[in-house]
Amino acid sequence: MKNGKTRIFAGAGAAPSREGVLLRGGLFRCAAGDTSWEALDTGLPRNAEVHVILVHPTNPDVIFVGTQDGPYRSTDGGDHWQRLGFPDRDVMIWSLTIHPTRPSVMYAGAAPIALYRSVDGGETWHLLPKAISPGHCERPGFDSRVLRITVDPNRPDDIYAALEVSGVLRSSDGGETWSDMSAPLSKLAEQPHLQSNVGGRHCGHCEGMLDSHATAISPAAPDTVFLGLRMGLFRSDERGATWYDTEIGRFSPLTYCHDVVVSPHDPRVLYTCLSPAAFSDDGSLYRSDDLAQTWRRIDHGIKADSTLMAVSLHPTDPAQLCCVTRGGQVFGTDDSGNSWREYRLPSGVEDVYAVACR
């Protein structure tokens, strides 16, 4: 927030469109209420691809982004950026997390699957060598990636990593060692309605149940992990040892889940992004006030014209949040969803994964 006005950030990739046209990547910023976007590039890599944006929870001027050359940080609200002490070049970062109880500790997830940790607030990083891809549904030409890293605030040594088409990893020692928690997900895929394989991989009908997009953990639900994936929203009450379907389809005709987050203002409140598929012409945002027992749609008066990819909650104002579609629509509300405003990203920005408001 600058001069009392909320700012919205959105990050995009530069992959070819489905028609073969090279899309415009980068990091963009606008002020709430203003539909004019500013491209941010001072200090960022040329033709930056930004797949994750992380605003520091206690200092909104400090922002981290993941790029195709590791993580970068701004200390002035996005005006200037610097590459951090990251050990490897040309590593695409897809996820960033600040530890909820140890703020000097951070984690980054990459493609191909790799996990890194910082113990000095992001100044320097090192690879976690035992965070190895289980390789469930790997395919030539497609890098499985770490799309979300979640630390359990109730068990600060427990960390979960959501792997696109490769399930879920868990560490119980702060990242030193990791276990594959995917077998129960594959078991669920024996049920006909949870079978899916759209990638031509050799993992059979369980591919959809291993297509993990997001994990979330509430301080109000010890040992419970929420998992958003292609086949819906799932839950474990045993730290990933077993999973069950929350049956989000009872509340929404759309069940492809690309994001689920817990409100920083109320641990019983969750939000989730639902769509028909990875590439689609629809999407909707749902809210739960009872730890995902029931859900209600809150994006009224607006229409997503592509898959809803991410939702971001304002760190200090519970009435403000924003979400983004793959095709470049950003929707924002400052009254808890009673009214919305659309902020469409510039022409050519159509491979969007990340959004944040501060």
C-alpha atoms as a printed R data frame, in Angstrom:
    type eleno elety resid chain resno       x       y       z
1   ATOM     1    CA   MET     A     1   0.000   0.000   0.000
2   ATOM     2    CA   LYS     A     2   1.411   3.379  -1.005
3   ATOM     3    CA   ASN     A     3  -0.241   6.685  -0.098
4   ATOM     4    CA   GLY     A     4  -3.062   4.648   1.410
5   ATOM     5    CA   LYS     A     5  -3.861   2.872  -1.871
6   ATOM     6    CA   THR     A     6  -3.684  -0.868  -2.400
7   ATOM     7    CA   ARG     A     7  -1.453  -2.095  -5.197
8   ATOM     8    CA   ILE     A     8  -2.027  -5.229  -7.247
9   ATOM     9    CA   PHE     A     9   0.785  -7.304  -8.784
10  ATOM    10    CA   ALA     A    10   0.456  -9.956 -11.480
11  ATOM    11    CA   GLY     A    11   3.079 -12.259 -12.968
12  ATOM    12    CA   ALA     A    12   3.066 -14.000 -16.344
13  ATOM    13    CA   GLY     A    13   5.089 -16.500 -18.320
14  ATOM    14    CA   ALA     A    14   6.275 -16.201 -21.898
15  ATOM    15    CA   ALA     A    15   5.273 -19.587 -23.248
16  ATOM    16    CA   PRO     A    16   3.797 -19.963 -26.754
17  ATOM    17    CA   SER     A    17   0.017 -19.770 -26.871
18  ATOM    18    CA   ARG     A    18  -2.042 -22.740 -28.001
19  ATOM    19    CA   GLU     A    19  -2.021 -21.117 -31.430
20  ATOM    20    CA   GLY     A    20   1.799 -20.912 -31.418
21  ATOM    21    CA   VAL     A    21   2.068 -17.162 -30.741
22  ATOM    22    CA   LEU     A    22   4.761 -16.169 -28.220
23  ATOM    23    CA   LEU     A    23   3.024 -14.580 -25.244
24  ATOM    24    CA   ARG     A    24   4.349 -11.659 -23.243
25  ATOM    25    CA   GLY     A    25   5.734 -12.476 -19.821
26  ATOM    26    CA   GLY     A    26   6.762 -10.191 -16.997
27  ATOM    27    CA   LEU     A    27   5.705  -8.566 -13.751
28  ATOM    28    CA   PHE     A    28   2.993  -5.912 -13.714
29  ATOM    29    CA   ARG     A    29   1.613  -3.508 -11.110
30  ATOM    30    CA   CYS     A    30  -1.418  -1.260 -10.847
31  ATOM    31    CA   ALA     A    31  -3.168   0.695  -8.126
32  ATOM    32    CA   ALA     A    32  -6.573  -0.519  -6.974
33  ATOM    33    CA   GLY     A    33  -9.220   1.497  -8.769
34  ATOM    34    CA   ASP     A    34  -6.880   2.248 -11.699
35  ATOM    35    CA   THR     A    35  -6.940  -0.007 -14.752
36  ATOM    36    CA   SER     A    36  -3.536   1.123 -16.043
37  ATOM    37    CA   TRP     A    37  -0.798  -1.511 -15.588
38  ATOM    38    CA   GLU     A    38   2.894  -0.689 -15.228
39  ATOM    39    CA   ALA     A    39   5.510  -3.208 -16.365
40  ATOM    40    CA   LEU     A    40   8.194  -3.678 -13.689
41  ATOM    41    CA   ASP     A    41  11.605  -4.678 -15.016
42  ATOM    42    CA   THR     A    42  14.321  -2.665 -13.256
43  ATOM    43    CA   GLY     A    43  16.769  -5.321 -12.120
44  ATOM    44    CA   LEU     A    44  14.717  -8.306 -13.258
45  ATOM    45    CA   PRO     A    45  15.944 -10.720 -15.941
46  ATOM    46    CA   ARG     A    46  15.302  -9.766 -19.532
47  ATOM    47    CA   ASN     A    47  11.946 -11.159 -20.691
48  ATOM    48    CA   ALA     A    48  11.196 -12.157 -17.113
49  ATOM    49    CA   GLU     A    49   8.847 -15.056 -16.501
50  ATOM    50    CA   VAL     A    50   7.158 -14.588 -13.136
51  ATOM    51    CA   HIS     A    51   5.190 -17.538 -11.794
52  ATOM    52    CA   VAL     A    52   5.035 -16.631  -8.097
53  ATOM    53    CA   ILE     A    53   4.783 -13.371  -6.115
54  ATOM    54    CA   LEU     A    54   5.287 -13.297  -2.353
55  ATOM    55    CA   VAL     A    55   4.688 -10.174  -0.247
56  ATOM    56    CA   HIS     A    56   6.467 -10.180   3.102
57  ATOM    57    CA   PRO     A    57   3.814 -10.645   5.825
58  ATOM    58    CA   THR     A    58   5.091  -7.827   8.072
59  ATOM    59    CA   ASN     A    59   6.799  -5.463   5.612
60  ATOM    60    CA   PRO     A    60   4.704  -4.846   2.472
61  ATOM    61    CA   ASP     A    61   7.556  -3.007   0.756
62  ATOM    62    CA   VAL     A    62   9.498  -6.284   0.622
63  ATOM    63    CA   ILE     A    63   8.342  -8.470  -2.255
64  ATOM    64    CA   PHE     A    64   9.839 -11.663  -3.664
65  ATOM    65    CA   VAL     A    65   9.225 -13.119  -7.124
66  ATOM    66    CA   GLY     A    66  10.289 -16.329  -8.777
67  ATOM    67    CA   THR     A    67  11.793 -16.030 -12.249
68  ATOM    68    CA   GLN     A    68  13.542 -18.212 -14.822
69  ATOM    69    CA   ASP     A    69  16.834 -17.291 -13.132
70  ATOM    70    CA   GLY     A    70  16.005 -17.895  -9.489
71  ATOM    71    CA   PRO     A    71  14.330 -15.652  -6.885
72  ATOM    72    CA   TYR     A    72  14.505 -11.855  -6.890
73  ATOM    73    CA   ARG     A    73  13.598  -9.333  -4.191
74  ATOM    74    CA   SER     A    74  12.390  -5.738  -4.063
75  ATOM    75    CA   THR     A    75  12.634  -3.617  -0.911
76  ATOM    76    CA   ASP     A    76  10.769  -0.606  -2.315
77  ATOM    77    CA   GLY     A    77   7.405  -2.034  -3.300
78  ATOM    78    CA   GLY     A    78   8.491  -3.298  -6.705
79  ATOM    79    CA   ASP     A    79  10.315  -0.294  -8.158
80  ATOM    80    CA   HIS     A    80  13.709  -2.016  -8.134
81  ATOM    81    CA   TRP     A    81  14.782  -5.656  -7.995
82  ATOM    82    CA   GLN     A    82  17.911  -7.629  -7.224
83  ATOM    83    CA   ARG     A    83  18.842 -11.252  -7.680
84  ATOM    84    CA   LEU     A    84  19.428 -13.017  -4.384
85  ATOM    85    CA   GLY     A    85  22.327 -15.282  -3.430
86  ATOM    86    CA   PHE     A    86  20.942 -18.292  -5.268
87  ATOM    87    CA   PRO     A    87  23.439 -21.067  -6.046
88  ATOM    88    CA   ASP     A    88  22.234 -22.061  -9.532
89  ATOM    89    CA   ARG     A    89  21.603 -20.134 -12.740
90  ATOM    90    CA   ASP     A    90  18.697 -20.566 -15.127
91  ATOM    91    CA   VAL     A    91  16.418 -22.243 -12.571
92  ATOM    92    CA   MET     A    92  12.696 -21.593 -12.999
93  ATOM    93    CA   ILE     A    93  11.129 -20.820  -9.619
94  ATOM    94    CA   TRP     A    94   7.433 -21.690  -9.248
95  ATOM    95    CA   SER     A    95   6.853 -21.325  -5.507
96  ATOM    96    CA   LEU     A    96   8.118 -19.267  -2.564
97  ATOM    97    CA   THR     A    97   7.189 -19.492   1.111
98  ATOM    98    CA   ILE     A    98   8.197 -17.673   4.293
99  ATOM    99    CA   HIS     A    99   8.108 -19.878   7.384
100 ATOM   100    CA   PRO     A   100   5.091 -18.833   9.517
101 ATOM   101    CA   THR     A   101   6.924 -19.028  12.865
102 ATOM   102    CA   ARG     A   102  10.561 -18.601  11.776
103 ATOM   103    CA   PRO     A   103  10.497 -15.583   9.441
104 ATOM   104    CA   SER     A   104  14.189 -15.802   8.580
105 ATOM   105    CA   VAL     A   105  13.554 -19.207   6.960
106 ATOM   106    CA   MET     A   106  12.271 -19.365   3.383
107 ATOM   107    CA   TYR     A   107  11.689 -22.111   0.831
108 ATOM   108    CA   ALA     A   108  11.657 -22.059  -2.972
109 ATOM   109    CA   GLY     A   109  10.366 -24.688  -5.383
110 ATOM   110    CA   ALA     A   110  11.572 -25.168  -8.941
111 ATOM   111    CA   ALA     A   111  11.070 -26.928 -12.262
112 ATOM   112    CA   PRO     A   112  12.322 -29.580 -12.809
113 ATOM   113    CA   ILE     A   113  11.356 -30.565  -9.264
114 ATOM   114    CA   ALA     A   114  13.848 -29.198  -6.728
115 ATOM   115    CA   LEU     A   115  13.577 -27.465  -3.365
116 ATOM   116    CA   TYR     A   116  15.815 -24.763  -1.891
117 ATOM   117    CA   ARG     A   117  16.002 -23.200   1.570
118 ATOM   118    CA   SER     A   118  17.237 -19.887   2.946
119 ATOM   119    CA   VAL     A   119  17.911 -19.301   6.647
120 ATOM   120    CA   ASP     A   120  18.751 -15.594   6.370
121 ATOM   121    CA   GLY     A   121  15.560 -14.080   4.991
122 ATOM   122    CA   GLY     A   122  16.367 -14.846   1.364
123 ATOM   123    CA   GLU     A   123  19.866 -13.397   1.205
124 ATOM   124    CA   THR     A   124  21.417 -16.788   0.405
125 ATOM   125    CA   TRP     A   125  19.959 -20.154  -0.600
126 ATOM   126    CA   HIS     A   126  21.025 -23.780  -0.775
127 ATOM   127    CA   LEU     A   127  19.609 -26.836  -2.479
128 ATOM   128    CA   LEU     A   128  17.861 -29.449  -0.337
129 ATOM   129    CA   PRO     A   129  19.415 -32.543  -1.943
130 ATOM   130    CA   LYS     A   130  17.010 -35.101  -0.487
131 ATOM   131    CA   ALA     A   131  13.904 -33.457  -1.963
132 ATOM   132    CA   ILE     A   132  13.857 -35.748  -4.981
133 ATOM   133    CA   SER     A   133  11.083 -36.065  -7.533
134 ATOM   134    CA   PRO     A   134   9.145 -39.315  -7.155
135 ATOM   135    CA   GLY     A   135   8.808 -39.327 -10.943
136 ATOM   136    CA   HIS     A   136   5.241 -40.606 -11.019
137 ATOM   137    CA   CYS     A   137   4.063 -38.992 -14.258
138 ATOM   138    CA   GLU     A   138   7.104 -37.494 -15.902
139 ATOM   139    CA   ARG     A   139   6.965 -36.914 -19.634
140 ATOM   140    CA   PRO     A   140   9.685 -35.841 -22.096
141 ATOM   141    CA   GLY     A   141   9.414 -32.139 -22.821
142 ATOM   142    CA   PHE     A   142   7.443 -31.306 -19.666
143 ATOM   143    CA   ASP     A   143   9.114 -30.405 -16.393
144 ATOM   144    CA   SER     A   144   7.077 -31.349 -13.347
145 ATOM   145    CA   ARG     A   145   7.309 -28.499 -10.852
146 ATOM   146    CA   VAL     A   146   6.827 -27.551  -7.230
147 ATOM   147    CA   LEU     A   147   3.711 -25.382  -7.363
148 ATOM   148    CA   ARG     A   148   3.246 -24.827  -3.622
149 ATOM   149    CA   ILE     A   149   5.259 -25.148  -0.424
150 ATOM   150    CA   THR     A   150   3.283 -25.025   2.827
151 ATOM   151    CA   VAL     A   151   4.657 -25.068   6.368
152 ATOM   152    CA   ASP     A   152   2.361 -26.351   9.103
153 ATOM   153    CA   PRO     A   153   2.082 -23.568  11.732
154 ATOM   154    CA   ASN     A   154   1.053 -26.210  14.275
155 ATOM   155    CA   ARG     A   155   4.108 -28.391  13.542
156 ATOM   156    CA   PRO     A   156   6.786 -25.949  12.357
157 ATOM   157    CA   ASP     A   157   9.091 -28.737  11.158
158 ATOM   158    CA   ASP     A   158   6.408 -30.186   8.859
159 ATOM   159    CA   ILE     A   159   6.578 -28.951   5.258
160 ATOM   160    CA   TYR     A   160   4.453 -30.052   2.306
161 ATOM   161    CA   ALA     A   161   5.301 -29.610  -1.376
162 ATOM   162    CA   ALA     A   162   2.586 -29.877  -4.048
163 ATOM   163    CA   LEU     A   163   4.090 -31.342  -7.235
164 ATOM   164    CA   GLU     A   164   2.367 -30.907 -10.560
165 ATOM   165    CA   VAL     A   165   1.522 -34.412 -11.890
166 ATOM   166    CA   SER     A   166   3.817 -35.949  -9.254
167 ATOM   167    CA   GLY     A   167   1.788 -35.900  -6.027
168 ATOM   168    CA   VAL     A   168   2.867 -34.538  -2.641
169 ATOM   169    CA   LEU     A   169   6.100 -34.594  -0.642
170 ATOM   170    CA   ARG     A   170   6.329 -34.083   3.131
171 ATOM   171    CA   SER     A   171   9.284 -33.253   5.334
172 ATOM   172    CA   SER     A   172   9.085 -33.685   9.104
173 ATOM   173    CA   ASP     A   173  12.487 -32.166   9.859
174 ATOM   174    CA   GLY     A   174  12.406 -28.731   8.265
175 ATOM   175    CA   GLY     A   175  13.442 -29.943   4.823
176 ATOM   176    CA   GLU     A   176  16.394 -32.210   5.583
177 ATOM   177    CA   THR     A   177  14.586 -35.375   4.460
178 ATOM   178    CA   TRP     A   178  11.383 -35.939   2.489
179 ATOM   179    CA   SER     A   179   8.717 -38.634   2.088
180 ATOM   180    CA   ASP     A   180   6.372 -39.252  -0.831
181 ATOM   181    CA   MET     A   181   2.771 -38.981   0.418
182 ATOM   182    CA   SER     A   182   1.204 -39.858  -2.943
183 ATOM   183    CA   ALA     A   183   0.281 -43.554  -2.568
184 ATOM   184    CA   PRO     A   184  -3.109 -42.796  -0.930
185 ATOM   185    CA   LEU     A   185  -3.898 -40.395  -3.798
186 ATOM   186    CA   SER     A   186  -3.167 -43.110  -6.360
187 ATOM   187    CA   LYS     A   187  -5.381 -45.479  -4.375
188 ATOM   188    CA   LEU     A   188  -8.280 -43.031  -4.617
189 ATOM   189    CA   ALA     A   189  -7.875 -43.067  -8.400
190 ATOM   190    CA   GLU     A   190  -9.235 -46.616  -8.387
191 ATOM   191    CA   GLN     A   191 -12.656 -44.952  -8.090
192 ATOM   192    CA   PRO     A   192 -13.997 -44.386 -11.628
193 ATOM   193    CA   HIS     A   193 -14.998 -40.747 -11.074
194 ATOM   194    CA   LEU     A   194 -11.442 -39.880  -9.934
195 ATOM   195    CA   GLN     A   195  -9.670 -41.377 -12.955
196 ATOM   196    CA   SER     A   196  -7.996 -39.029 -15.431
197 ATOM   197    CA   ASN     A   197  -5.056 -39.042 -17.817
198 ATOM   198    CA   VAL     A   198  -4.832 -36.115 -20.219
199 ATOM   199    CA   GLY     A   199  -1.055 -35.882 -20.610
200 ATOM   200    CA   GLY     A   200  -0.244 -39.110 -22.397
201 ATOM   201    CA   ARG     A   201   2.029 -40.147 -19.541
202 ATOM   202    CA   HIS     A   202   2.725 -43.691 -18.443
203 ATOM   203    CA   CYS     A   203   1.165 -43.381 -14.975
204 ATOM   204    CA   GLY     A   204  -2.254 -44.577 -16.102
205 ATOM   205    CA   HIS     A   205  -5.570 -43.370 -14.755
206 ATOM   206    CA   CYS     A   206  -4.062 -41.889 -11.557
207 ATOM   207    CA   GLU     A   207  -2.482 -38.892 -13.323
208 ATOM   208    CA   GLY     A   208  -5.312 -36.545 -12.335
209 ATOM   209    CA   MET     A   209  -5.033 -37.489  -8.663
210 ATOM   210    CA   LEU     A   210  -1.294 -36.728  -8.747
211 ATOM   211    CA   ASP     A   211  -1.741 -33.357 -10.482
212 ATOM   212    CA   SER     A   212  -1.231 -31.290  -7.321
213 ATOM   213    CA   HIS     A   213  -1.532 -27.506  -7.531
214 ATOM   214    CA   ALA     A   214  -1.781 -26.156  -3.988
215 ATOM   215    CA   THR     A   215  -1.635 -27.146  -0.336
216 ATOM   216    CA   ALA     A   216  -3.013 -25.150   2.596
217 ATOM   217    CA   ILE     A   217  -2.930 -25.624   6.376
218 ATOM   218    CA   SER     A   218  -4.962 -23.724   8.966
219 ATOM   219    CA   PRO     A   219  -3.766 -23.027  12.530
220 ATOM   220    CA   ALA     A   220  -7.301 -24.026  13.547
221 ATOM   221    CA   ALA     A   221  -6.950 -27.588  12.213
222 ATOM   222    CA   PRO     A   222  -3.879 -29.422  13.571
223 ATOM   223    CA   ASP     A   223  -2.546 -32.273  11.396
224 ATOM   224    CA   THR     A   224  -4.948 -31.321   8.569
225 ATOM   225    CA   VAL     A   225  -3.752 -30.555   5.039
226 ATOM   226    CA   PHE     A   226  -5.953 -29.297   2.212
227 ATOM   227    CA   LEU     A   227  -4.881 -30.240  -1.310
228 ATOM   228    CA   GLY     A   228  -6.150 -28.684  -4.527
229 ATOM   229    CA   LEU     A   229  -5.633 -30.754  -7.646
230 ATOM   230    CA   ARG     A   230  -7.140 -31.580 -11.014
231 ATOM   231    CA   MET     A   231  -9.824 -33.852  -9.586
232 ATOM   232    CA   GLY     A   232 -11.058 -31.461  -6.894
233 ATOM   233    CA   LEU     A   233 -10.290 -30.435  -3.331
234 ATOM   234    CA   PHE     A   234  -8.967 -33.136  -1.014
235 ATOM   235    CA   ARG     A   235  -8.138 -33.289   2.672
236 ATOM   236    CA   SER     A   236  -5.906 -35.258   4.994
237 ATOM   237    CA   ASP     A   237  -6.407 -35.293   8.758
238 ATOM   238    CA   GLU     A   238  -3.359 -37.503   9.253
239 ATOM   239    CA   ARG     A   239  -0.529 -35.354   7.880
240 ATOM   240    CA   GLY     A   240  -0.867 -36.833   4.406
241 ATOM   241    CA   ALA     A   241  -0.936 -40.489   5.450
242 ATOM   242    CA   THR     A   242  -4.500 -40.758   4.102
243 ATOM   243    CA   TRP     A   243  -6.576 -38.454   1.893
244 ATOM   244    CA   TYR     A   244 -10.279 -38.095   1.254
245 ATOM   245    CA   ASP     A   245 -12.433 -36.189  -1.200
246 ATOM   246    CA   THR     A   246 -14.171 -33.129   0.276
247 ATOM   247    CA   GLU     A   247 -16.684 -33.437  -2.585
248 ATOM   248    CA   ILE     A   248 -16.436 -29.810  -3.626
249 ATOM   249    CA   GLY     A   249 -18.862 -30.718  -6.415
250 ATOM   250    CA   ARG     A   250 -21.694 -30.534  -3.870
251 ATOM   251    CA   PHE     A   251 -21.266 -26.762  -3.958
252 ATOM   252    CA   SER     A   252 -19.800 -26.012  -7.394
253 ATOM   253    CA   PRO     A   253 -20.379 -27.338 -10.919
254 ATOM   254    CA   LEU     A   254 -16.659 -26.671 -11.502
255 ATOM   255    CA   THR     A   255 -14.209 -28.882  -9.629
256 ATOM   256    CA   TYR     A   256 -10.743 -28.424 -11.191
257 ATOM   257    CA   CYS     A   257  -8.892 -26.723  -8.309
258 ATOM   258    CA   HIS     A   258  -5.807 -24.623  -8.954
259 ATOM   259    CA   ASP     A   259  -5.526 -22.754  -5.658
260 ATOM   260    CA   VAL     A   260  -6.655 -23.006  -2.045
261 ATOM   261    CA   VAL     A   261  -5.588 -20.564   0.688
262 ATOM   262    CA   VAL     A   262  -6.329 -19.927   4.354
263 ATOM   263    CA   SER     A   263  -7.225 -16.405   5.394
264 ATOM   264    CA   PRO     A   264  -4.517 -14.692   7.477
265 ATOM   265    CA   HIS     A   265  -7.308 -12.914   9.341
266 ATOM   266    CA   ASP     A   266  -9.519 -15.862  10.330
267 ATOM   267    CA   PRO     A   267  -8.126 -19.429  10.397
268 ATOM   268    CA   ARG     A   268 -11.562 -20.917   9.720
269 ATOM   269    CA   VAL     A   269 -11.903 -19.070   6.403
270 ATOM   270    CA   LEU     A   270 -10.582 -20.598   3.174
271 ATOM   271    CA   TYR     A   271 -10.790 -19.577  -0.482
272 ATOM   272    CA   THR     A   272 -10.462 -21.802  -3.537
273 ATOM   273    CA   CYS     A   273 -10.204 -21.257  -7.310
274 ATOM   274    CA   LEU     A   274 -12.349 -23.644  -9.369
275 ATOM   275    CA   SER     A   275 -12.563 -24.145 -13.143
276 ATOM   276    CA   PRO     A   276 -13.511 -26.827 -15.699
277 ATOM   277    CA   ALA     A   277  -9.906 -27.663 -16.710
278 ATOM   278    CA   ALA     A   278  -6.362 -26.329 -17.092
279 ATOM   279    CA   PHE     A   279  -7.396 -24.578 -20.304
280 ATOM   280    CA   SER     A   280 -11.007 -23.443 -20.222
281 ATOM   281    CA   ASP     A   281 -13.368 -20.504 -20.677
282 ATOM   282    CA   ASP     A   282 -14.749 -20.365 -17.150
283 ATOM   283    CA   GLY     A   283 -13.744 -20.083 -13.513
284 ATOM   284    CA   SER     A   284 -15.160 -19.173 -10.125
285 ATOM   285    CA   LEU     A   285 -14.013 -18.216  -6.634
286 ATOM   286    CA   TYR     A   286 -15.483 -19.892  -3.542
287 ATOM   287    CA   ARG     A   287 -15.249 -19.128   0.164
288 ATOM   288    CA   SER     A   288 -15.688 -21.361   3.199
289 ATOM   289    CA   ASP     A   289 -16.300 -20.016   6.690
290 ATOM   290    CA   ASP     A   290 -16.133 -23.396   8.439
291 ATOM   291    CA   LEU     A   291 -12.784 -25.004   7.544
292 ATOM   292    CA   ALA     A   292 -13.967 -26.307   4.161
293 ATOM   293    CA   GLN     A   293 -17.103 -28.059   5.411
294 ATOM   294    CA   THR     A   294 -19.314 -25.865   3.204
295 ATOM   295    CA   TRP     A   295 -18.612 -23.411   0.370
296 ATOM   296    CA   ARG     A   296 -20.332 -20.476  -1.324
297 ATOM   297    CA   ARG     A   297 -19.478 -18.660  -4.526
298 ATOM   298    CA   ILE     A   298 -18.431 -15.033  -4.039
299 ATOM   299    CA   ASP     A   299 -17.438 -13.777  -7.507
300 ATOM   300    CA   HIS     A   300 -20.783 -12.265  -8.483
301 ATOM   301    CA   GLY     A   301 -21.246  -9.722 -11.245
302 ATOM   302    CA   ILE     A   302 -18.047 -10.687 -13.094
303 ATOM   303    CA   LYS     A   303 -17.225 -13.439 -15.588
304 ATOM   304    CA   ALA     A   304 -13.936 -15.270 -15.879
305 ATOM   305    CA   ASP     A   305 -13.242 -16.128 -19.510
306 ATOM   306    CA   SER     A   306 -10.439 -18.594 -18.728
307 ATOM   307    CA   THR     A   307  -9.221 -20.863 -15.937
308 ATOM   308    CA   LEU     A   308  -8.979 -19.208 -12.513
309 ATOM   309    CA   MET     A   309  -5.371 -19.676 -11.421
310 ATOM   310    CA   ALA     A   310  -4.727 -17.918  -8.105
311 ATOM   311    CA   VAL     A   311  -6.253 -15.880  -5.288
312 ATOM   312    CA   SER     A   312  -4.435 -13.433  -3.001
313 ATOM   313    CA   LEU     A   313  -5.674 -11.991   0.283
314 ATOM   314    CA   HIS     A   314  -4.613  -8.559   1.482
315 ATOM   315    CA   PRO     A   315  -2.250  -8.952   4.464
316 ATOM   316    CA   THR     A   316  -3.951  -6.364   6.691
317 ATOM   317    CA   ASP     A   317  -7.473  -5.772   5.323
318 ATOM   318    CA   PRO     A   318  -9.743  -8.848   5.351
319 ATOM   319    CA   ALA     A   319 -12.228  -7.170   2.995
320 ATOM   320    CA   GLN     A   320  -9.688  -6.935   0.175
321 ATOM   321    CA   LEU     A   321  -8.671  -9.768  -2.114
322 ATOM   322    CA   CYS     A   322  -7.915 -10.377  -5.773
323 ATOM   323    CA   CYS     A   323  -7.770 -13.318  -8.150
324 ATOM   324    CA   VAL     A   324  -6.412 -13.892 -11.649
325 ATOM   325    CA   THR     A   325  -7.304 -15.980 -14.682
326 ATOM   326    CA   ARG     A   326  -4.874 -17.714 -16.975
327 ATOM   327    CA   GLY     A   327  -5.904 -15.392 -19.806
328 ATOM   328    CA   GLY     A   328  -4.987 -12.196 -17.966
329 ATOM   329    CA   GLN     A   329  -8.080 -11.012 -16.116
330 ATOM   330    CA   VAL     A   330  -7.502  -9.737 -12.588
331 ATOM   331    CA   PHE     A   331 -10.564  -9.275 -10.385
332 ATOM   332    CA   GLY     A   332 -10.421  -7.298  -7.149
333 ATOM   333    CA   THR     A   333 -12.838  -6.537  -4.314
334 ATOM   334    CA   ASP     A   334 -12.538  -4.264  -1.295
335 ATOM   335    CA   ASP     A   335 -15.849  -5.235   0.332
336 ATOM   336    CA   SER     A   336 -15.472  -9.014   0.840
337 ATOM   337    CA   GLY     A   337 -16.898  -9.863  -2.564
338 ATOM   338    CA   ASN     A   338 -20.051  -7.753  -2.563
339 ATOM   339    CA   SER     A   339 -18.697  -5.868  -5.573
340 ATOM   340    CA   TRP     A   340 -15.811  -6.498  -7.974
341 ATOM   341    CA   ARG     A   341 -13.680  -4.614 -10.445
342 ATOM   342    CA   GLU     A   342 -11.843  -6.090 -13.410
343 ATOM   343    CA   TYR     A   343  -8.240  -5.144 -14.186
344 ATOM   344    CA   ARG     A   344  -7.383  -6.758 -17.520
345 ATOM   345    CA   LEU     A   345  -3.656  -7.145 -18.128
346 ATOM   346    CA   PRO     A   346  -2.053  -5.670 -21.282
347 ATOM   347    CA   SER     A   347  -2.578  -7.301 -24.659
348 ATOM   348    CA   GLY     A   348  -0.426 -10.381 -25.185
349 ATOM   349    CA   VAL     A   349  -0.256 -11.263 -21.477
350 ATOM   350    CA   GLU     A   350  -2.159 -14.534 -21.488
351 ATOM   351    CA   ASP     A   351  -0.157 -17.088 -19.502
352 ATOM   352    CA   VAL     A   352  -0.743 -15.767 -15.999
353 ATOM   353    CA   TYR     A   353  -0.132 -17.749 -12.811
354 ATOM   354    CA   ALA     A   354   0.467 -15.273  -9.981
355 ATOM   355    CA   VAL     A   355  -1.317 -12.381  -8.298
356 ATOM   356    CA   ALA     A   356  -0.784 -10.435  -5.061
357 ATOM   357    CA   CYS     A   357  -2.242  -7.372  -3.392
358 ATOM   358    CA   ARG     A   358  -0.667  -5.243  -0.687
